[in-house]
Amino acid sequence: EGETVVIPVLVSNYSQIEYGMCDFSYELIDTDTNEKPVTGCLKNLDIDKRGCFELVKLHITFPQTDKSRNLRLVARLLSSKTGNTMEVTASLVLNV
């Protein structure tokens, strides 16, 4: 409870498409209640660089709780240039 984790977010870009500036958003969703105790957005990230690189490091502080919770982390990268959205989801369990 109240612990902070650091999650590196990597991008692997070997495409010939130039994505330009992108917005990165994330949300931590309680799968039982659909509550979103943690959300965030970083705007104007350049992902035209080729190869595999670290885009951001998420610092997420888990919410205080008196019972175990099933959480889902959803991260999205939206290209303003192409309109493409890339999404990744991870399931987490917060045990008390």
Chimera marker file (.cmm) of the C-alpha trace (Angstrom):
<marker_set name="trace">
<marker id="1" x="0.000" y="0.000" z="0.000" r="1" g="1" b="0" radius="0.5"/>
<marker id="2" x="1.310" y="3.377" z="-0.955" r="1" g="1" b="0" radius="0.5"/>
<marker id="3" x="4.371" y="1.781" z="-2.521" r="1" g="1" b="0" radius="0.5"/>
<marker id="4" x="5.912" y="3.364" z="-5.597" r="1" g="1" b="0" radius="0.5"/>
<marker id="5" x="7.122" y="1.311" z="-8.537" r="1" g="1" b="0" radius="0.5"/>
<marker id="6" x="9.178" y="2.512" z="-11.474" r="1" g="1" b="0" radius="0.5"/>
<marker id="7" x="8.255" y="1.027" z="-14.842" r="1" g="1" b="0" radius="0.5"/>
<marker id="8" x="10.457" y="1.771" z="-17.848" r="1" g="1" b="0" radius="0.5"/>
<marker id="9" x="8.446" y="2.135" z="-21.066" r="1" g="1" b="0" radius="0.5"/>
<marker id="10" x="10.381" y="1.106" z="-24.159" r="1" g="1" b="0" radius="0.5"/>
<marker id="11" x="9.554" y="1.755" z="-27.800" r="1" g="1" b="0" radius="0.5"/>
<marker id="12" x="10.779" y="-0.467" z="-30.600" r="1" g="1" b="0" radius="0.5"/>
<marker id="13" x="10.576" y="1.516" z="-33.834" r="1" g="1" b="0" radius="0.5"/>
<marker id="14" x="11.979" y="-0.024" z="-36.986" r="1" g="1" b="0" radius="0.5"/>
<marker id="15" x="9.144" y="1.252" z="-39.175" r="1" g="1" b="0" radius="0.5"/>
<marker id="16" x="9.628" y="3.472" z="-42.212" r="1" g="1" b="0" radius="0.5"/>
<marker id="17" x="6.657" y="5.516" z="-41.003" r="1" g="1" b="0" radius="0.5"/>
<marker id="18" x="7.523" y="8.853" z="-39.417" r="1" g="1" b="0" radius="0.5"/>
<marker id="19" x="5.236" y="9.136" z="-36.400" r="1" g="1" b="0" radius="0.5"/>
<marker id="20" x="6.413" y="12.577" z="-35.339" r="1" g="1" b="0" radius="0.5"/>
<marker id="21" x="5.327" y="13.940" z="-31.990" r="1" g="1" b="0" radius="0.5"/>
<marker id="22" x="3.207" y="11.610" z="-29.866" r="1" g="1" b="0" radius="0.5"/>
<marker id="23" x="1.186" y="11.839" z="-26.690" r="1" g="1" b="0" radius="0.5"/>
<marker id="24" x="1.703" y="9.102" z="-24.103" r="1" g="1" b="0" radius="0.5"/>
<marker id="25" x="-1.114" y="8.424" z="-21.642" r="1" g="1" b="0" radius="0.5"/>
<marker id="26" x="-1.569" y="5.822" z="-18.942" r="1" g="1" b="0" radius="0.5"/>
<marker id="27" x="-4.179" y="4.759" z="-16.431" r="1" g="1" b="0" radius="0.5"/>
<marker id="28" x="-4.367" y="2.260" z="-13.612" r="1" g="1" b="0" radius="0.5"/>
<marker id="29" x="-7.852" y="0.736" z="-13.581" r="1" g="1" b="0" radius="0.5"/>
<marker id="30" x="-9.483" y="-1.268" z="-10.777" r="1" g="1" b="0" radius="0.5"/>
<marker id="31" x="-11.002" y="-4.144" z="-12.760" r="1" g="1" b="0" radius="0.5"/>
<marker id="32" x="-13.779" y="-4.696" z="-10.191" r="1" g="1" b="0" radius="0.5"/>
<marker id="33" x="-15.035" y="-1.103" z="-9.926" r="1" g="1" b="0" radius="0.5"/>
<marker id="34" x="-13.597" y="0.544" z="-13.091" r="1" g="1" b="0" radius="0.5"/>
<marker id="35" x="-12.197" y="3.235" z="-10.781" r="1" g="1" b="0" radius="0.5"/>
<marker id="36" x="-9.040" y="4.920" z="-12.131" r="1" g="1" b="0" radius="0.5"/>
<marker id="37" x="-6.927" y="5.794" z="-9.085" r="1" g="1" b="0" radius="0.5"/>
<marker id="38" x="-3.886" y="6.750" z="-11.194" r="1" g="1" b="0" radius="0.5"/>
<marker id="39" x="-3.842" y="8.512" z="-14.578" r="1" g="1" b="0" radius="0.5"/>
<marker id="40" x="-1.358" y="10.641" z="-16.445" r="1" g="1" b="0" radius="0.5"/>
<marker id="41" x="-0.300" y="12.054" z="-19.794" r="1" g="1" b="0" radius="0.5"/>
<marker id="42" x="2.936" y="13.278" z="-21.330" r="1" g="1" b="0" radius="0.5"/>
<marker id="43" x="2.598" y="15.340" z="-24.497" r="1" g="1" b="0" radius="0.5"/>
<marker id="44" x="4.822" y="15.940" z="-27.515" r="1" g="1" b="0" radius="0.5"/>
<marker id="45" x="7.251" y="13.029" z="-27.236" r="1" g="1" b="0" radius="0.5"/>
<marker id="46" x="9.341" y="12.489" z="-30.367" r="1" g="1" b="0" radius="0.5"/>
<marker id="47" x="9.436" y="8.834" z="-31.467" r="1" g="1" b="0" radius="0.5"/>
<marker id="48" x="10.938" y="9.253" z="-34.928" r="1" g="1" b="0" radius="0.5"/>
<marker id="49" x="14.184" y="7.818" z="-33.594" r="1" g="1" b="0" radius="0.5"/>
<marker id="50" x="14.818" y="4.315" z="-34.986" r="1" g="1" b="0" radius="0.5"/>
<marker id="51" x="15.598" y="1.240" z="-32.936" r="1" g="1" b="0" radius="0.5"/>
<marker id="52" x="14.654" y="0.331" z="-29.384" r="1" g="1" b="0" radius="0.5"/>
<marker id="53" x="14.797" y="3.121" z="-26.807" r="1" g="1" b="0" radius="0.5"/>
<marker id="54" x="13.372" y="4.157" z="-23.458" r="1" g="1" b="0" radius="0.5"/>
<marker id="55" x="10.503" y="6.579" z="-23.936" r="1" g="1" b="0" radius="0.5"/>
<marker id="56" x="9.682" y="7.339" z="-20.287" r="1" g="1" b="0" radius="0.5"/>
<marker id="57" x="9.893" y="5.921" z="-16.788" r="1" g="1" b="0" radius="0.5"/>
<marker id="58" x="6.533" y="5.718" z="-15.064" r="1" g="1" b="0" radius="0.5"/>
<marker id="59" x="6.621" y="6.341" z="-11.314" r="1" g="1" b="0" radius="0.5"/>
<marker id="60" x="3.350" y="4.915" z="-10.024" r="1" g="1" b="0" radius="0.5"/>
<marker id="61" x="2.324" y="5.095" z="-6.382" r="1" g="1" b="0" radius="0.5"/>
<marker id="62" x="-0.259" y="2.450" z="-5.623" r="1" g="1" b="0" radius="0.5"/>
<marker id="63" x="-3.381" y="3.602" z="-3.801" r="1" g="1" b="0" radius="0.5"/>
<marker id="64" x="-3.909" y="2.870" z="-0.114" r="1" g="1" b="0" radius="0.5"/>
<marker id="65" x="-6.303" y="-0.045" z="0.298" r="1" g="1" b="0" radius="0.5"/>
<marker id="66" x="-7.699" y="-2.307" z="2.998" r="1" g="1" b="0" radius="0.5"/>
<marker id="67" x="-8.288" y="-5.277" z="0.654" r="1" g="1" b="0" radius="0.5"/>
<marker id="68" x="-6.599" y="-6.927" z="-2.302" r="1" g="1" b="0" radius="0.5"/>
<marker id="69" x="-7.365" y="-5.318" z="-5.668" r="1" g="1" b="0" radius="0.5"/>
<marker id="70" x="-7.043" y="-6.438" z="-9.273" r="1" g="1" b="0" radius="0.5"/>
<marker id="71" x="-5.610" y="-3.615" z="-11.333" r="1" g="1" b="0" radius="0.5"/>
<marker id="72" x="-4.945" y="-3.152" z="-15.029" r="1" g="1" b="0" radius="0.5"/>
<marker id="73" x="-2.319" y="-0.754" z="-16.354" r="1" g="1" b="0" radius="0.5"/>
<marker id="74" x="-3.182" y="0.594" z="-19.802" r="1" g="1" b="0" radius="0.5"/>
<marker id="75" x="-0.667" y="2.711" z="-21.707" r="1" g="1" b="0" radius="0.5"/>
<marker id="76" x="-1.336" y="4.418" z="-25.052" r="1" g="1" b="0" radius="0.5"/>
<marker id="77" x="0.884" y="6.240" z="-27.507" r="1" g="1" b="0" radius="0.5"/>
<marker id="78" x="-1.002" y="8.457" z="-29.984" r="1" g="1" b="0" radius="0.5"/>
<marker id="79" x="0.711" y="9.918" z="-33.037" r="1" g="1" b="0" radius="0.5"/>
<marker id="80" x="-0.684" y="13.325" z="-33.966" r="1" g="1" b="0" radius="0.5"/>
<marker id="81" x="0.958" y="13.039" z="-37.400" r="1" g="1" b="0" radius="0.5"/>
<marker id="82" x="-0.483" y="9.667" z="-38.484" r="1" g="1" b="0" radius="0.5"/>
<marker id="83" x="-3.423" y="9.258" z="-36.104" r="1" g="1" b="0" radius="0.5"/>
<marker id="84" x="-2.111" y="5.797" z="-35.132" r="1" g="1" b="0" radius="0.5"/>
<marker id="85" x="-2.620" y="4.613" z="-31.555" r="1" g="1" b="0" radius="0.5"/>
<marker id="86" x="-0.422" y="1.931" z="-30.001" r="1" g="1" b="0" radius="0.5"/>
<marker id="87" x="-1.741" y="0.357" z="-26.789" r="1" g="1" b="0" radius="0.5"/>
<marker id="88" x="-0.325" y="-2.063" z="-24.236" r="1" g="1" b="0" radius="0.5"/>
<marker id="89" x="-2.073" y="-3.566" z="-21.213" r="1" g="1" b="0" radius="0.5"/>
<marker id="90" x="-0.650" y="-5.291" z="-18.124" r="1" g="1" b="0" radius="0.5"/>
<marker id="91" x="-2.585" y="-6.987" z="-15.318" r="1" g="1" b="0" radius="0.5"/>
<marker id="92" x="-1.469" y="-6.376" z="-11.733" r="1" g="1" b="0" radius="0.5"/>
<marker id="93" x="-2.655" y="-7.650" z="-8.367" r="1" g="1" b="0" radius="0.5"/>
<marker id="94" x="-2.312" y="-5.416" z="-5.318" r="1" g="1" b="0" radius="0.5"/>
<marker id="95" x="-2.242" y="-7.683" z="-2.270" r="1" g="1" b="0" radius="0.5"/>
<marker id="96" x="-2.748" y="-6.518" z="1.275" r="1" g="1" b="0" radius="0.5"/>
<link id1="1" id2="2" r="1" g="1" b="0" radius="0.2"/>
<link id1="2" id2="3" r="1" g="1" b="0" radius="0.2"/>
<link id1="3" id2="4" r="1" g="1" b="0" radius="0.2"/>
<link id1="4" id2="5" r="1" g="1" b="0" radius="0.2"/>
<link id1="5" id2="6" r="1" g="1" b="0" radius="0.2"/>
<link id1="6" id2="7" r="1" g="1" b="0" radius="0.2"/>
<link id1="7" id2="8" r="1" g="1" b="0" radius="0.2"/>
<link id1="8" id2="9" r="1" g="1" b="0" radius="0.2"/>
<link id1="9" id2="10" r="1" g="1" b="0" radius="0.2"/>
<link id1="10" id2="11" r="1" g="1" b="0" radius="0.2"/>
<link id1="11" id2="12" r="1" g="1" b="0" radius="0.2"/>
<link id1="12" id2="13" r="1" g="1" b="0" radius="0.2"/>
<link id1="13" id2="14" r="1" g="1" b="0" radius="0.2"/>
<link id1="14" id2="15" r="1" g="1" b="0" radius="0.2"/>
<link id1="15" id2="16" r="1" g="1" b="0" radius="0.2"/>
<link id1="16" id2="17" r="1" g="1" b="0" radius="0.2"/>
<link id1="17" id2="18" r="1" g="1" b="0" radius="0.2"/>
<link id1="18" id2="19" r="1" g="1" b="0" radius="0.2"/>
<link id1="19" id2="20" r="1" g="1" b="0" radius="0.2"/>
<link id1="20" id2="21" r="1" g="1" b="0" radius="0.2"/>
<link id1="21" id2="22" r="1" g="1" b="0" radius="0.2"/>
<link id1="22" id2="23" r="1" g="1" b="0" radius="0.2"/>
<link id1="23" id2="24" r="1" g="1" b="0" radius="0.2"/>
<link id1="24" id2="25" r="1" g="1" b="0" radius="0.2"/>
<link id1="25" id2="26" r="1" g="1" b="0" radius="0.2"/>
<link id1="26" id2="27" r="1" g="1" b="0" radius="0.2"/>
<link id1="27" id2="28" r="1" g="1" b="0" radius="0.2"/>
<link id1="28" id2="29" r="1" g="1" b="0" radius="0.2"/>
<link id1="29" id2="30" r="1" g="1" b="0" radius="0.2"/>
<link id1="30" id2="31" r="1" g="1" b="0" radius="0.2"/>
<link id1="31" id2="32" r="1" g="1" b="0" radius="0.2"/>
<link id1="32" id2="33" r="1" g="1" b="0" radius="0.2"/>
<link id1="33" id2="34" r="1" g="1" b="0" radius="0.2"/>
<link id1="34" id2="35" r="1" g="1" b="0" radius="0.2"/>
<link id1="35" id2="36" r="1" g="1" b="0" radius="0.2"/>
<link id1="36" id2="37" r="1" g="1" b="0" radius="0.2"/>
<link id1="37" id2="38" r="1" g="1" b="0" radius="0.2"/>
<link id1="38" id2="39" r="1" g="1" b="0" radius="0.2"/>
<link id1="39" id2="40" r="1" g="1" b="0" radius="0.2"/>
<link id1="40" id2="41" r="1" g="1" b="0" radius="0.2"/>
<link id1="41" id2="42" r="1" g="1" b="0" radius="0.2"/>
<link id1="42" id2="43" r="1" g="1" b="0" radius="0.2"/>
<link id1="43" id2="44" r="1" g="1" b="0" radius="0.2"/>
<link id1="44" id2="45" r="1" g="1" b="0" radius="0.2"/>
<link id1="45" id2="46" r="1" g="1" b="0" radius="0.2"/>
<link id1="46" id2="47" r="1" g="1" b="0" radius="0.2"/>
<link id1="47" id2="48" r="1" g="1" b="0" radius="0.2"/>
<link id1="48" id2="49" r="1" g="1" b="0" radius="0.2"/>
<link id1="49" id2="50" r="1" g="1" b="0" radius="0.2"/>
<link id1="50" id2="51" r="1" g="1" b="0" radius="0.2"/>
<link id1="51" id2="52" r="1" g="1" b="0" radius="0.2"/>
<link id1="52" id2="53" r="1" g="1" b="0" radius="0.2"/>
<link id1="53" id2="54" r="1" g="1" b="0" radius="0.2"/>
<link id1="54" id2="55" r="1" g="1" b="0" radius="0.2"/>
<link id1="55" id2="56" r="1" g="1" b="0" radius="0.2"/>
<link id1="56" id2="57" r="1" g="1" b="0" radius="0.2"/>
<link id1="57" id2="58" r="1" g="1" b="0" radius="0.2"/>
<link id1="58" id2="59" r="1" g="1" b="0" radius="0.2"/>
<link id1="59" id2="60" r="1" g="1" b="0" radius="0.2"/>
<link id1="60" id2="61" r="1" g="1" b="0" radius="0.2"/>
<link id1="61" id2="62" r="1" g="1" b="0" radius="0.2"/>
<link id1="62" id2="63" r="1" g="1" b="0" radius="0.2"/>
<link id1="63" id2="64" r="1" g="1" b="0" radius="0.2"/>
<link id1="64" id2="65" r="1" g="1" b="0" radius="0.2"/>
<link id1="65" id2="66" r="1" g="1" b="0" radius="0.2"/>
<link id1="66" id2="67" r="1" g="1" b="0" radius="0.2"/>
<link id1="67" id2="68" r="1" g="1" b="0" radius="0.2"/>
<link id1="68" id2="69" r="1" g="1" b="0" radius="0.2"/>
<link id1="69" id2="70" r="1" g="1" b="0" radius="0.2"/>
<link id1="70" id2="71" r="1" g="1" b="0" radius="0.2"/>
<link id1="71" id2="72" r="1" g="1" b="0" radius="0.2"/>
<link id1="72" id2="73" r="1" g="1" b="0" radius="0.2"/>
<link id1="73" id2="74" r="1" g="1" b="0" radius="0.2"/>
<link id1="74" id2="75" r="1" g="1" b="0" radius="0.2"/>
<link id1="75" id2="76" r="1" g="1" b="0" radius="0.2"/>
<link id1="76" id2="77" r="1" g="1" b="0" radius="0.2"/>
<link id1="77" id2="78" r="1" g="1" b="0" radius="0.2"/>
<link id1="78" id2="79" r="1" g="1" b="0" radius="0.2"/>
<link id1="79" id2="80" r="1" g="1" b="0" radius="0.2"/>
<link id1="80" id2="81" r="1" g="1" b="0" radius="0.2"/>
<link id1="81" id2="82" r="1" g="1" b="0" radius="0.2"/>
<link id1="82" id2="83" r="1" g="1" b="0" radius="0.2"/>
<link id1="83" id2="84" r="1" g="1" b="0" radius="0.2"/>
<link id1="84" id2="85" r="1" g="1" b="0" radius="0.2"/>
<link id1="85" id2="86" r="1" g="1" b="0" radius="0.2"/>
<link id1="86" id2="87" r="1" g="1" b="0" radius="0.2"/>
<link id1="87" id2="88" r="1" g="1" b="0" radius="0.2"/>
<link id1="88" id2="89" r="1" g="1" b="0" radius="0.2"/>
<link id1="89" id2="90" r="1" g="1" b="0" radius="0.2"/>
<link id1="90" id2="91" r="1" g="1" b="0" radius="0.2"/>
<link id1="91" id2="92" r="1" g="1" b="0" radius="0.2"/>
<link id1="92" id2="93" r="1" g="1" b="0" radius="0.2"/>
<link id1="93" id2="94" r="1" g="1" b="0" radius="0.2"/>
<link id1="94" id2="95" r="1" g="1" b="0" radius="0.2"/>
<link id1="95" id2="96" r="1" g="1" b="0" radius="0.2"/>
</marker_set>
